[in-house]
Amino acid sequence: MGAILSSFCVTFFLNTIGWLASALVQTDKLYDLTGCLSFLFCVLCARLAGRAELRATPRAVAAAWMLGAWAARLGSFLFLRVLHSPDERLQRYVNDPVLFLLPFAFQTVWVFLGALPVLSVHSWGAPLPLSFLERLLLASWVVCAVLQAVADEQKRAFRAVKANKSKFITTGLWRFSRHPNFFFQICASWLLSAFCVRSLTAVSWFGWLVCLSPAVETYLILRVSGVPALEKSGRRKWGDNHAYSAYVASTSVLVPWPPSVGGGKRRA
């Protein structure tokens, strides 16, 4: 359990330092960078403090690479984005040091839960060989991680065009979903836990608890800080725009799907 405890301590420490630095200079630019570093240090703790016989298994190695690659890619993307435009989620916190502690405390818990499947397969469980299904889960995870990156890049490239400054994206993957990046992030989270869970449940039914990681991720995206926040922002910016109303009415909220004909509102 050394990897799990050390990861929580490191995550808590990094987010405390991130909060202090951010509150001192009143900036939102360190938030996502702190989250990225927290995930990467969780992976490092797993590799260094996990049980030797588990660290060497293909499952543990692959899981560490999965989480590390995802965190590094998303964290660097968000950090570069916030350098050019402020993070709307954090603007009400920036000028109040005490209030600013809340998102960093939230991030501490989010990172730890997100890393829990990887930490668990390094700390306890059965060193089972990878099954065909688990290899398929790994391949599916790669596809989802790549498609999330594609969706993010499509939106970044769209916003980089000055003529699109006050417009909304409806091209690429965004033609089939209003939030394709969130859809593939949710899928990747579930696939990572599914990839890890067999070796854990082979030892104890407690292994199913790693499903808390994608369950919390899904809830946050669908009900808290993901889709609801961006949908609200979209209505505020383009609520009176007929083209936006038509896009919302014909395009799936989350699951990529061909746009409906006739404007019937999609709920997916």
PATI-732169 format. One line per 8 residues: number of its first residue (from 0); for each residue x, y, z of C-alpha. Coordinates in Angstrom, 2 decimals, decimal comma. Example, Ala and Ser with C-alpha at 12.3 -4.5 7.8 and 13.67 -1.06 7.14 Angstrom:
0	12,30 -4,50 7,80  13,67 -1,06 7,14
//
This chain:
0	0,00 0,00 0,00  3,06 2,26 0,01  2,38 3,47 -3,53  -1,19 4,45 -2,67  -0,30 6,35 0,50  2,73 8,07 -1,02  0,68 9,08 -4,07  -1,99 10,71 -1,94
8	0,64 12,58 0,08  2,42 13,79 -3,08  -0,86 14,83 -4,70  -1,87 16,73 -1,57  1,53 18,42 -1,38  1,62 19,44 -5,05  -1,88 20,90 -4,98  -1,12 22,77 -1,76
16	1,95 24,32 -3,37  -0,03 25,01 -6,54  -2,73 26,75 -4,51  -0,26 28,87 -2,55  1,57 29,99 -5,70  -1,66 30,64 -7,62  -3,25 32,58 -4,74  -0,09 34,63 -4,25
24	0,05 35,89 -7,84  -3,70 35,55 -8,46  -3,45 33,41 -11,58  -5,35 30,46 -13,01  -2,42 29,37 -15,17  -0,97 26,86 -12,70  -4,13 24,87 -11,99  -4,12 22,37 -14,86
32	-0,33 22,15 -14,77  -0,56 21,13 -11,10  -3,12 18,47 -11,98  -0,93 17,09 -14,76  2,13 16,91 -12,50  0,05 15,24 -9,78  -1,01 12,45 -12,16  2,55 11,97 -13,37
40	3,90 11,78 -9,83  1,20 9,22 -8,98  2,49 7,10 -11,85  6,05 7,58 -10,61  5,06 6,57 -7,07  3,36 3,47 -8,44  6,45 2,46 -10,39  8,84 3,12 -7,51
48	6,83 2,08 -4,46  4,64 -0,69 -5,86  5,32 -4,36 -5,15  8,22 -5,61 -7,25  6,38 -8,69 -8,55  3,45 -6,52 -9,68  5,49 -3,66 -11,15  7,03 -6,06 -13,65
56	3,73 -7,36 -15,06  2,58 -6,21 -18,53  -0,67 -4,99 -16,95  1,09 -2,64 -14,53  3,50 -1,35 -17,16  0,71 -0,73 -19,67  -1,57 0,90 -17,08  1,21 3,26 -16,01
64	1,85 4,27 -19,61  -1,87 4,73 -20,25  -2,39 7,12 -17,34  0,94 8,90 -17,83  0,46 9,50 -21,55  -3,13 10,70 -21,08  -2,21 13,08 -18,24  0,84 14,49 -20,02
72	-1,08 15,11 -23,24  -4,18 16,63 -21,65  -2,26 18,60 -19,04  0,09 20,18 -21,56  -2,85 20,97 -23,86  -4,78 22,71 -21,08  -1,72 24,57 -19,85  -0,91 25,92 -23,30
80	-4,55 26,89 -23,77  -4,76 28,84 -20,50  -1,64 30,79 -21,46  -3,68 32,38 -24,24  -7,13 32,62 -22,65  -8,30 32,57 -19,02  -10,05 29,53 -17,58  -13,70 30,50 -17,16
88	-14,16 27,85 -14,48  -11,70 29,55 -12,13  -12,37 33,25 -12,59  -14,62 33,55 -9,53  -11,90 31,98 -7,35  -8,76 33,79 -8,48  -9,11 36,91 -6,35  -10,08 35,12 -3,13
96	-7,22 33,01 -1,66  -9,52 31,07 0,68  -12,10 30,36 -2,01  -9,31 29,43 -4,44  -8,45 26,52 -2,13  -11,66 24,74 -3,18  -10,71 23,82 -6,77  -7,28 22,64 -5,63
104	-8,81 20,49 -2,89  -11,25 19,13 -5,47  -8,36 18,41 -7,83  -6,47 16,52 -5,10  -9,36 14,08 -4,70  -10,00 13,88 -8,46  -6,38 13,04 -9,27  -6,10 10,43 -6,52
112	-9,31 8,68 -7,60  -8,28 8,91 -11,25  -4,96 7,23 -10,47  -6,49 4,60 -8,17  -6,71 1,78 -10,78  -3,02 2,20 -11,68  -1,95 2,50 -8,05  -3,96 -0,61 -7,16
120	-2,45 -2,91 -9,80  0,99 -1,86 -8,58  0,14 -2,41 -4,90  -2,00 -5,55 -4,68  -3,73 -8,07 -6,85  -2,81 -11,18 -8,81  0,00 -11,04 -11,41  -2,18 -12,58 -14,11
128	-1,19 -12,60 -17,79  -3,17 -10,35 -20,09  -6,25 -11,98 -21,59  -7,48 -11,41 -25,14  -10,25 -9,19 -23,76  -7,75 -7,06 -21,84  -5,64 -6,62 -24,96  -8,79 -5,50 -26,74
136	-9,52 -3,06 -23,89  -6,00 -1,67 -24,23  -6,41 -1,17 -27,98  -9,80 0,48 -27,43  -8,24 2,81 -24,85  -5,62 3,91 -27,38  -8,35 4,69 -29,91  -10,32 6,76 -27,36
144	-7,23 8,63 -26,15  -6,29 9,50 -29,73  -9,83 10,62 -30,60  -9,97 12,82 -27,50  -6,71 14,44 -28,60  -8,11 14,88 -32,12  -11,25 16,57 -30,78  -9,18 18,92 -28,62
152	-6,89 19,78 -31,52  -9,81 20,41 -33,87  -11,28 22,90 -31,42  -7,90 24,54 -30,78  -7,27 24,96 -34,51  -10,77 26,38 -34,98  -10,31 28,95 -32,23  -6,86 29,90 -33,54
160	-8,49 31,41 -36,64  -9,28 35,05 -35,87  -12,45 34,96 -37,96  -13,81 32,24 -35,64  -13,26 34,20 -32,41  -16,97 34,64 -31,70  -18,16 31,46 -33,44  -18,83 27,89 -32,27
168	-17,34 24,78 -33,85  -19,54 22,38 -35,85  -16,90 20,60 -37,92  -14,86 17,42 -37,52  -15,88 15,31 -34,52  -17,87 18,30 -33,26  -20,33 17,74 -36,09  -21,43 14,50 -34,42
176	-21,28 15,55 -30,77  -21,32 18,82 -28,88  -18,71 17,40 -26,47  -16,76 14,62 -28,21  -13,66 15,24 -26,07  -15,66 14,51 -22,90  -17,19 11,38 -24,43  -13,80 9,89 -25,25
184	-12,41 10,93 -21,86  -15,22 9,05 -20,12  -14,65 6,00 -22,32  -10,90 6,05 -21,67  -11,50 6,24 -17,92  -13,80 3,20 -17,92  -11,48 1,25 -20,20  -8,49 1,87 -17,91
192	-10,39 0,56 -14,88  -11,72 -2,42 -16,83  -8,16 -3,18 -17,95  -7,01 -3,27 -14,31  -9,94 -4,83 -12,48  -9,48 -8,57 -13,22  -6,18 -8,85 -11,39  -7,71 -7,10 -8,37
200	-10,98 -9,03 -8,16  -8,96 -12,26 -8,40  -7,75 -11,44 -4,87  -10,78 -9,72 -3,35  -14,16 -8,33 -4,33  -12,79 -5,00 -3,09  -11,14 -4,82 -6,47  -14,42 -3,57 -7,90
208	-13,88 -0,36 -5,93  -11,51 0,86 -8,65  -14,68 1,46 -10,66  -15,20 4,46 -8,38  -12,61 6,20 -10,53  -14,56 6,24 -13,82  -17,89 6,55 -11,99  -16,77 9,78 -10,33
216	-15,22 10,99 -13,59  -18,47 10,37 -15,44  -20,56 12,11 -12,78  -18,31 15,18 -12,74  -18,33 15,52 -16,51  -22,07 14,96 -16,94  -23,39 16,71 -13,85  -20,83 19,14 -12,40
224	-17,92 20,84 -14,13  -17,97 19,42 -17,65  -21,02 19,36 -19,89  -23,33 21,53 -17,71  -20,77 24,36 -17,45  -20,06 24,44 -21,18  -23,71 24,14 -22,14  -24,49 27,09 -19,88
232	-21,60 29,07 -21,39  -22,84 28,24 -24,89  -26,36 29,44 -24,14  -24,97 32,66 -22,68  -22,81 33,36 -25,75  -25,02 32,12 -28,60  -28,46 31,56 -27,10  -30,02 34,07 -29,51
240	-28,16 32,67 -32,52  -30,50 30,65 -34,77  -27,62 28,58 -36,17  -26,52 27,62 -32,65  -30,07 26,67 -31,68  -30,27 24,47 -34,79  -26,90 22,88 -33,94  -28,03 22,11 -30,39
248	-31,35 20,73 -31,61  -29,81 18,38 -34,16  -26,53 17,32 -32,53  -25,98 14,75 -29,79  -24,94 16,22 -26,44  -22,28 13,59 -25,78  -22,28 10,35 -27,80  -21,02 10,95 -31,37
256	-23,92 10,34 -33,72  -24,98 11,57 -37,18  -26,89 14,87 -36,86  -30,64 14,46 -36,92  -32,63 15,66 -39,90  -35,42 18,09 -39,15  -33,97 19,49 -35,93  -35,30 16,92 -33,50
264	-33,40 17,52 -30,25  -30,91 14,86 -29,33  -30,58 13,74 -25,72  -27,66 11,31 -26,01
//
